[in-house]
Amino acid sequence: MLATAPPFEAVSREVSALLKGKVVVGHDLQHDFAALGFGHPRRLVRDTARGLPSLLGTRAGRPRKLRHLAAEFLQWRIQEGCHSPEEDAAAAMRLYRRFRPQFEL
């Protein structure tokens, strides 16, 4: 734990307030929300891991990995070597934008 870091509860409340009423785009977001200790209305979540199972497919009932979706649908290789949350966020947003009409059905 960082000695100068704000308390987890304060950070969680602040992030929740920032996201209130906003659409959140990402990949397999349930884990992110669980780590933050709150949920978000389903109508405001665009999850590339779960939003388009018929189009993006699944692996034995589990969502496909973001790096595989990015390679197949965006022709973009990510997560090679070090893992970059910024790169993951960009890939999820690009997938969402590519398939936005299907997400918004």
DRENTORKOL-3810 file (N, C-alpha, C; in nm, 4 decimals):
REM DRENTORKOL-3810
@n.u->0.0848; n.v->-0.1187; n.w->0.0000; ca.u->0.0000; ca.v->0.0000; ca.w->0.0000; c.u->0.0885; c.v->0.1239; c.w->0.0000
@n.u->0.0506; n.v->0.2205; n.w->-0.0758; ca.u->0.1265; ca.v->0.3437; ca.w->-0.0833; c.u->0.0880; c.v->0.4356; c.w->0.0323
@n.u->0.1885; n.v->0.4855; n.w->0.1007; ca.u->0.1634; ca.v->0.5682; ca.w->0.2189; c.u->0.0887; c.v->0.6966; c.w->0.1843
@n.u->0.1139; n.v->0.7524; n.w->0.0683; ca.u->0.0524; ca.v->0.8805; ca.w->0.0326; c.u->-0.0714; c.v->0.8648; c.w->-0.0565
@n.u->-0.1081; n.v->0.7430; n.w->-0.0858; ca.u->-0.2245; ca.v->0.7189; ca.w->-0.1727; c.u->-0.3533; c.v->0.7510; c.w->-0.0988
@n.u->-0.4532; n.v->0.8017; n.w->-0.1708; ca.u->-0.5833; ca.v->0.8250; ca.w->-0.1062; c.u->-0.6477; c.v->0.6911; c.w->-0.0713
@n.u->-0.7391; n.v->0.6908; n.w->0.0248; ca.u->-0.8057; ca.v->0.5660; ca.w->0.0630; c.u->-0.8833; c.v->0.5064; c.w->-0.0552
@n.u->-0.8833; n.v->0.3740; n.w->-0.0629; ca.u->-0.9520; ca.v->0.3040; ca.w->-0.1715; c.u->-1.0972; c.v->0.3483; c.w->-0.1830
@n.u->-1.1664; n.v->0.3586; n.w->-0.0714; ca.u->-1.3082; ca.v->0.3941; ca.w->-0.0724; c.u->-1.3295; c.v->0.5304; c.w->-0.1379
@n.u->-1.2405; n.v->0.6253; n.w->-0.1112; ca.u->-1.2530; ca.v->0.7593; ca.w->-0.1703; c.u->-1.2319; c.v->0.7531; c.w->-0.3215
@n.u->-1.1341; n.v->0.6755; n.w->-0.3640; ca.u->-1.1070; ca.v->0.6618; ca.w->-0.5074; c.u->-1.2246; c.v->0.5937; c.w->-0.5760
@n.u->-1.2765; n.v->0.4892; n.w->-0.5159; ca.u->-1.3905; ca.v->0.4170; ca.w->-0.5723; c.u->-1.5103; c.v->0.5100; c.w->-0.5881
@n.u->-1.5395; n.v->0.5900; n.w->-0.4855; ca.u->-1.6511; ca.v->0.6854; ca.w->-0.4930; c.u->-1.6280; c.v->0.7881; c.w->-0.6032
@n.u->-1.5047; n.v->0.8368; n.w->-0.6151; ca.u->-1.4734; ca.v->0.9381; ca.w->-0.7162; c.u->-1.4887; c.v->0.8815; c.w->-0.8579
@n.u->-1.4378; n.v->0.7603; n.w->-0.8799; ca.u->-1.4503; ca.v->0.6985; ca.w->-1.0127; c.u->-1.5972; c.v->0.6724; c.w->-1.0435
@n.u->-1.6716; n.v->0.6236; n.w->-0.9466; ca.u->-1.8144; ca.v->0.5980; ca.w->-0.9660; c.u->-1.8866; c.v->0.7275; c.w->-1.0038
@n.u->-1.8538; n.v->0.8364; n.w->-0.9367; ca.u->-1.9162; ca.v->0.9654; ca.w->-0.9671; c.u->-1.8787; c.v->1.0132; c.w->-1.1076
@n.u->-1.7545; n.v->0.9919; n.w->-1.1473; ca.u->-1.7103; ca.v->1.0324; ca.w->-1.2816; c.u->-1.7840; c.v->0.9556; c.w->-1.3909
@n.u->-1.8152; n.v->0.8285; n.w->-1.3649; ca.u->-1.8797; ca.v->0.7438; ca.w->-1.4652; c.u->-2.0321; c.v->0.7544; c.w->-1.4655
@n.u->-2.0882; n.v->0.8147; n.w->-1.3616; ca.u->-2.2341; ca.v->0.8192; ca.w->-1.3480; c.u->-2.2981; c.v->0.8795; c.w->-1.4729
@n.u->-2.3903; n.v->0.8034; n.w->-1.5318; ca.u->-2.4644; ca.v->0.8491; ca.w->-1.6481; c.u->-2.3887; c.v->0.8418; c.w->-1.7794
@n.u->-2.2674; n.v->0.7877; n.w->-1.7777; ca.u->-2.1855; ca.v->0.7811; ca.w->-1.8988; c.u->-2.1757; c.v->0.6385; c.w->-1.9510
@n.u->-2.1593; n.v->0.6264; n.w->-2.0821; ca.u->-2.1352; ca.v->0.4968; ca.w->-2.1444; c.u->-1.9896; c.v->0.4592; c.w->-2.1199
@n.u->-1.9675; n.v->0.3359; n.w->-2.0768; ca.u->-1.8324; ca.v->0.2852; ca.w->-2.0522; c.u->-1.8036; c.v->0.1762; c.w->-2.1552
@n.u->-1.6939; n.v->0.1917; n.w->-2.2283; ca.u->-1.6516; ca.v->0.0952; ca.w->-2.3299; c.u->-1.5245; c.v->0.0277; c.w->-2.2815
@n.u->-1.5194; n.v->-0.1043; n.w->-2.2939; ca.u->-1.3997; ca.v->-0.1785; ca.w->-2.2555; c.u->-1.4171; c.v->-0.3257; c.w->-2.2881
@n.u->-1.3221; n.v->-0.4050; n.w->-2.2413; ca.u->-1.3241; ca.v->-0.5486; ca.w->-2.2668; c.u->-1.3277; c.v->-0.6231; c.w->-2.1347
@n.u->-1.4287; n.v->-0.7062; n.w->-2.1177; ca.u->-1.4481; ca.v->-0.7866; ca.w->-1.9969; c.u->-1.4519; c.v->-0.6973; c.w->-1.8724
@n.u->-1.5371; n.v->-0.5987; n.w->-1.8781; ca.u->-1.5439; ca.v->-0.4937; ca.w->-1.7762; c.u->-1.5892; c.v->-0.5418; c.w->-1.6392
@n.u->-1.6534; n.v->-0.6570; n.w->-1.6317; ca.u->-1.7001; ca.v->-0.7046; ca.w->-1.5007; c.u->-1.5851; c.v->-0.7120; c.w->-1.4008
@n.u->-1.4671; n.v->-0.7467; n.w->-1.4467; ca.u->-1.3514; ca.v->-0.7570; ca.w->-1.3573; c.u->-1.3059; c.v->-0.6191; c.w->-1.3098
@n.u->-1.3122; n.v->-0.5210; n.w->-1.3986; ca.u->-1.2737; ca.v->-0.3848; ca.w->-1.3610; c.u->-1.3705; c.v->-0.3277; c.w->-1.2572
@n.u->-1.5004; n.v->-0.3458; n.w->-1.2820; ca.u->-1.5990; ca.v->-0.2961; ca.w->-1.1866; c.u->-1.5869; c.v->-0.3685; c.w->-1.0524
@n.u->-1.5613; n.v->-0.4985; n.w->-1.0562; ca.u->-1.5447; ca.v->-0.5736; ca.w->-0.9309; c.u->-1.4240; c.v->-0.5217; c.w->-0.8522
@n.u->-1.3153; n.v->-0.4942; n.w->-0.9221; ca.u->-1.1949; ca.v->-0.4431; ca.w->-0.8548; c.u->-1.2203; c.v->-0.3055; c.w->-0.7941
@n.u->-1.3040; n.v->-0.2263; n.w->-0.8595; ca.u->-1.3368; ca.v->-0.0933; ca.w->-0.8079; c.u->-1.4426; c.v->-0.0971; c.w->-0.6986
@n.u->-1.5119; n.v->-0.2095; n.w->-0.6877; ca.u->-1.6101; ca.v->-0.2255; ca.w->-0.5811; c.u->-1.7465; c.v->-0.1652; c.w->-0.6104
@n.u->-1.7792; n.v->-0.1476; n.w->-0.7379; ca.u->-1.9130; ca.v->-0.0999; ca.w->-0.7728; c.u->-1.9514; c.v->-0.1539; c.w->-0.9094
@n.u->-2.0789; n.v->-0.1405; n.w->-0.9418; ca.u->-2.1287; ca.v->-0.1818; ca.w->-1.0726; c.u->-2.1632; c.v->-0.0597; c.w->-1.1552
@n.u->-2.2127; n.v->-0.0839; n.w->-1.2730; ca.u->-2.2543; ca.v->0.0236; ca.w->-1.3629; c.u->-2.3776; c.v->-0.0273; c.w->-1.4358
@n.u->-2.4757; n.v->0.0587; n.w->-1.4630; ca.u->-2.5970; ca.v->0.0110; ca.w->-1.5304; c.u->-2.5650; c.v->-0.0580; c.w->-1.6627
@n.u->-2.6233; n.v->-0.1740; n.w->-1.6835; ca.u->-2.5964; ca.v->-0.2511; ca.w->-1.8057; c.u->-2.6253; c.v->-0.1712; c.w->-1.9315
@n.u->-2.7257; n.v->-0.0869; n.w->-1.9277; ca.u->-2.7618; ca.v->-0.0080; ca.w->-2.0450; c.u->-2.6527; c.v->0.0913; c.w->-2.0829
@n.u->-2.5580; n.v->0.1157; n.w->-1.9925; ca.u->-2.4489; ca.v->0.2094; ca.w->-2.0182; c.u->-2.3137; c.v->0.1399; c.w->-2.0357
@n.u->-2.3148; n.v->0.0082; n.w->-2.0486; ca.u->-2.1895; ca.v->-0.0673; ca.w->-2.0652; c.u->-2.1828; c.v->-0.1230; c.w->-2.2068
@n.u->-2.0707; n.v->-0.1003; n.w->-2.2727; ca.u->-2.0436; ca.v->-0.1571; ca.w->-2.4049; c.u->-1.9188; c.v->-0.2434; c.w->-2.3899
@n.u->-1.9409; n.v->-0.3708; n.w->-2.3646; ca.u->-1.8324; ca.v->-0.4639; ca.w->-2.3336; c.u->-1.8011; c.v->-0.5487; c.w->-2.4559
@n.u->-1.6832; n.v->-0.5311; n.w->-2.5119; ca.u->-1.6459; ca.v->-0.6054; ca.w->-2.6327; c.u->-1.6284; c.v->-0.7541; c.w->-2.6053
@n.u->-1.6197; n.v->-0.7938; n.w->-2.4799; ca.u->-1.6092; ca.v->-0.9359; ca.w->-2.4467; c.u->-1.7454; c.v->-1.0029; c.w->-2.4453
@n.u->-1.8508; n.v->-0.9264; n.w->-2.4201; ca.u->-1.9817; ca.v->-0.9869; ca.w->-2.4014; c.u->-2.0923; c.v->-0.9248; c.w->-2.4860
@n.u->-2.0669; n.v->-0.8123; n.w->-2.5477; ca.u->-2.1719; ca.v->-0.7400; ca.w->-2.6176; c.u->-2.2161; c.v->-0.7984; c.w->-2.7495
@n.u->-2.1295; n.v->-0.8722; n.w->-2.8165; ca.u->-2.1614; ca.v->-0.9252; ca.w->-2.9494; c.u->-2.1229; c.v->-1.0718; c.w->-2.9626
@n.u->-2.1712; n.v->-1.1578; n.w->-2.8767; ca.u->-2.1260; ca.v->-1.2971; ca.w->-2.8830; c.u->-2.1525; c.v->-1.3656; c.w->-3.0160
@n.u->-2.2637; n.v->-1.3329; n.w->-3.0816; ca.u->-2.2922; ca.v->-1.3995; ca.w->-3.2087; c.u->-2.1960; c.v->-1.3546; c.w->-3.3184
@n.u->-2.1467; n.v->-1.2338; n.w->-3.3096; ca.u->-2.0556; ca.v->-1.1821; ca.w->-3.4106; c.u->-1.9095; c.v->-1.2109; c.w->-3.3741
@n.u->-1.8736; n.v->-1.1823; n.w->-3.2509; ca.u->-1.7344; ca.v->-1.1970; ca.w->-3.2094; c.u->-1.7027; c.v->-1.3369; c.w->-3.1593
@n.u->-1.8043; n.v->-1.4138; n.w->-3.1261; ca.u->-1.7836; ca.v->-1.5521; ca.w->-3.0842; c.u->-1.7316; c.v->-1.5655; c.w->-2.9428
@n.u->-1.7288; n.v->-1.6899; n.w->-2.8958; ca.u->-1.6779; ca.v->-1.7208; ca.w->-2.7621; c.u->-1.5918; c.v->-1.8449; c.w->-2.7704
@n.u->-1.5157; n.v->-1.8663; n.w->-2.6639; ca.u->-1.4355; ca.v->-1.9872; ca.w->-2.6510; c.u->-1.4985; c.v->-2.0714; c.w->-2.5405
@n.u->-1.5656; n.v->-2.1756; n.w->-2.5773; ca.u->-1.6265; ca.v->-2.2672; ca.w->-2.4790; c.u->-1.7063; c.v->-2.1901; c.w->-2.3740
@n.u->-1.7872; n.v->-2.0952; n.w->-2.4203; ca.u->-1.8701; ca.v->-2.0185; ca.w->-2.3283; c.u->-1.8010; c.v->-1.9002; c.w->-2.2634
@n.u->-1.6719; n.v->-1.8861; n.w->-2.2854; ca.u->-1.5973; ca.v->-1.7726; ca.w->-2.2307; c.u->-1.5681; c.v->-1.6734; c.w->-2.3422
@n.u->-1.5578; n.v->-1.5454; n.w->-2.3088; ca.u->-1.5301; ca.v->-1.4470; ca.w->-2.4138; c.u->-1.3930; c.v->-1.4661; c.w->-2.4760
@n.u->-1.3822; n.v->-1.4272; n.w->-2.6010; ca.u->-1.2527; ca.v->-1.4351; ca.w->-2.6689; c.u->-1.1593; c.v->-1.3288; c.w->-2.6139
@n.u->-1.0323; n.v->-1.3555; n.w->-2.6252; ca.u->-0.9314; ca.v->-1.2614; ca.w->-2.5778; c.u->-0.9278; c.v->-1.1380; c.w->-2.6679
@n.u->-0.9033; n.v->-1.0243; n.w->-2.6055; ca.u->-0.8989; ca.v->-0.8981; ca.w->-2.6776; c.u->-0.7923; c.v->-0.9005; c.w->-2.7863
@n.u->-0.6786; n.v->-0.9601; n.w->-2.7589; ca.u->-0.5724; ca.v->-0.9614; ca.w->-2.8605; c.u->-0.6139; c.v->-1.0398; c.w->-2.9844
@n.u->-0.6940; n.v->-1.1445; n.w->-2.9667; ca.u->-0.7423; ca.v->-1.2218; ca.w->-3.0814; c.u->-0.8468; c.v->-1.1428; c.w->-3.1609
@n.u->-0.9364; n.v->-1.0739; n.w->-3.0902; ca.u->-1.0368; ca.v->-0.9918; ca.w->-3.1583; c.u->-0.9701; c.v->-0.8781; c.w->-3.2344
@n.u->-0.8710; n.v->-0.8147; n.w->-3.1735; ca.u->-0.8006; ca.v->-0.7038; ca.w->-3.2397; c.u->-0.7292; c.v->-0.7530; c.w->-3.3652
@n.u->-0.6681; n.v->-0.8695; n.w->-3.3582; ca.u->-0.5973; ca.v->-0.9235; ca.w->-3.4744; c.u->-0.6955; c.v->-0.9580; c.w->-3.5867
@n.u->-0.8070; n.v->-1.0222; n.w->-3.5508; ca.u->-0.9014; ca.v->-1.0675; ca.w->-3.6529; c.u->-0.9819; c.v->-0.9541; c.w->-3.7161
@n.u->-1.0334; n.v->-0.8639; n.w->-3.6339; ca.u->-1.1255; ca.v->-0.7627; ca.w->-3.6851; c.u->-1.0618; c.v->-0.6274; c.w->-3.7134
@n.u->-0.9446; n.v->-0.6025; n.w->-3.6533; ca.u->-0.8797; ca.v->-0.4727; ca.w->-3.6724; c.u->-0.7448; c.v->-0.4846; c.w->-3.7435
@n.u->-0.6990; n.v->-0.6092; n.w->-3.7631; ca.u->-0.5655; ca.v->-0.6339; ca.w->-3.8183; c.u->-0.4609; c.v->-0.5567; c.w->-3.7375
@n.u->-0.4752; n.v->-0.5669; n.w->-3.6051; ca.u->-0.3882; ca.v->-0.4938; ca.w->-3.5128; c.u->-0.3359; c.v->-0.5919; c.w->-3.4091
@n.u->-0.2062; n.v->-0.6020; n.w->-3.3993; ca.u->-0.1442; ca.v->-0.6927; ca.w->-3.3022; c.u->-0.1168; c.v->-0.6154; c.w->-3.1735
@n.u->-0.1788; n.v->-0.6625; n.w->-3.0657; ca.u->-0.1602; ca.v->-0.5994; ca.w->-2.9351; c.u->-0.1117; c.v->-0.7033; c.w->-2.8358
@n.u->-0.0711; n.v->-0.6573; n.w->-2.7193; ca.u->-0.0287; ca.v->-0.7421; ca.w->-2.6076; c.u->0.0878; c.v->-0.8328; c.w->-2.6463
@n.u->0.1777; n.v->-0.7821; n.w->-2.7262; ca.u->0.2988; ca.v->-0.8569; ca.w->-2.7595; c.u->0.4106; c.v->-0.8037; c.w->-2.6706
@n.u->0.4664; n.v->-0.8908; n.w->-2.5912; ca.u->0.5669; ca.v->-0.8459; ca.w->-2.4952; c.u->0.4982; c.v->-0.7930; c.w->-2.3712
@n.u->0.5128; n.v->-0.6633; n.w->-2.3462; ca.u->0.4519; ca.v->-0.6066; ca.w->-2.2253; c.u->0.3045; c.v->-0.5747; c.w->-2.2509
@n.u->0.2285; n.v->-0.5790; n.w->-2.1440; ca.u->0.0847; ca.v->-0.5548; ca.w->-2.1492; c.u->0.0606; c.v->-0.4062; c.w->-2.1240
@n.u->-0.0155; n.v->-0.3424; n.w->-2.2119; ca.u->-0.0429; ca.v->-0.1996; ca.w->-2.2000; c.u->-0.1930; c.v->-0.1758; c.w->-2.1828
@n.u->-0.2371; n.v->-0.1296; n.w->-2.0662; ca.u->-0.3789; ca.v->-0.0981; ca.w->-2.0483; c.u->-0.4269; c.v->0.0081; c.w->-2.1475
@n.u->-0.3399; n.v->0.1016; n.w->-2.1841; ca.u->-0.3765; ca.v->0.2046; ca.w->-2.2815; c.u->-0.4045; c.v->0.1419; c.w->-2.4183
@n.u->-0.3206; n.v->0.0477; n.w->-2.4573; ca.u->-0.3401; ca.v->-0.0221; ca.w->-2.5846; c.u->-0.4687; c.v->-0.1050; c.w->-2.5816
@n.u->-0.4950; n.v->-0.1708; n.w->-2.4690; ca.u->-0.6183; ca.v->-0.2487; ca.w->-2.4536; c.u->-0.7415; c.v->-0.1590; c.w->-2.4670
@n.u->-0.7379; n.v->-0.0439; n.w->-2.4014; ca.u->-0.8505; ca.v->0.0489; ca.w->-2.4074; c.u->-0.8724; c.v->0.0975; c.w->-2.5508
@n.u->-0.7641; n.v->0.1280; n.w->-2.6210; ca.u->-0.7751; ca.v->0.1738; ca.w->-2.7597; c.u->-0.8326; c.v->0.0638; c.w->-2.8486
@n.u->-0.7897; n.v->-0.0601; n.w->-2.8285; ca.u->-0.8400; ca.v->-0.1720; ca.w->-2.9083; c.u->-0.9886; c.v->-0.1946; c.w->-2.8812
@n.u->-1.0288; n.v->-0.1899; n.w->-2.7540; ca.u->-1.1707; ca.v->-0.2081; ca.w->-2.7207; c.u->-1.2541; c.v->-0.0964; c.w->-2.7838
@n.u->-1.2055; n.v->0.0267; n.w->-2.7792; ca.u->-1.2798; ca.v->0.1373; ca.w->-2.8385; c.u->-1.2886; c.v->0.1222; c.w->-2.9904
@n.u->-1.1811; n.v->0.0794; n.w->-3.0535; ca.u->-1.1846; ca.v->0.0600; ca.w->-3.1988; c.u->-1.2819; c.v->-0.0514; c.w->-3.2371
@n.u->-1.2857; n.v->-0.1594; n.w->-3.1588; ca.u->-1.3829; ca.v->-0.2667; ca.w->-3.1840; c.u->-1.5250; c.v->-0.2142; c.w->-3.1680
@n.u->-1.5463; n.v->-0.1406; n.w->-3.0607; ca.u->-1.6796; ca.v->-0.0844; ca.w->-3.0381; c.u->-1.7199; c.v->0.0062; c.w->-3.1546
@n.u->-1.6322; n.v->0.0937; n.w->-3.1970; ca.u->-1.6656; ca.v->0.1869; ca.w->-3.3047; c.u->-1.6918; c.v->0.1135; c.w->-3.4362
@n.u->-1.6161; n.v->0.0069; n.w->-3.4586; ca.u->-1.6375; ca.v->-0.0702; ca.w->-3.5811; c.u->-1.7753; c.v->-0.1362; c.w->-3.5821
@n.u->-1.8171; n.v->-0.1871; n.w->-3.4662; ca.u->-1.9436; ca.v->-0.2612; ca.w->-3.4554; c.u->-2.0516; c.v->-0.1842; c.w->-3.3796
@n.u->-2.0395; n.v->-0.0535; n.w->-3.3740; ca.u->-2.1320; ca.v->0.0278; ca.w->-3.2955; c.u->-2.2792; c.v->0.0016; c.w->-3.3268
@n.u->-2.3202; n.v->-0.0047; n.w->-3.4524; ca.u->-2.4633; ca.v->-0.0294; ca.w->-3.4783; c.u->-2.5138; c.v->-0.1591; c.w->-3.4129
@n.u->-2.4319; n.v->-0.2636; n.w->-3.4135; ca.u->-2.4739; ca.v->-0.3907; ca.w->-3.3519; c.u->-2.4802; c.v->-0.3777; c.w->-3.1978
@n.u->-2.3904; n.v->-0.3003; n.w->-3.1394; ca.u->-2.3949; ca.v->-0.2804; ca.w->-2.9943; c.u->-2.5198; c.v->-0.2045; c.w->-2.9524
@n.u->-2.5659; n.v->-0.1164; n.w->-3.0370; ca.u->-2.6758; ca.v->-0.0267; ca.w->-3.0006; c.u->-2.8140; c.v->-0.0810; c.w->-3.0347
@n.u->-2.8223; n.v->-0.2065; n.w->-3.0794; ca.u->-2.9529; ca.v->-0.2658; ca.w->-3.1085; c.u->-3.0373; c.v->-0.2807; c.w->-2.9831
END
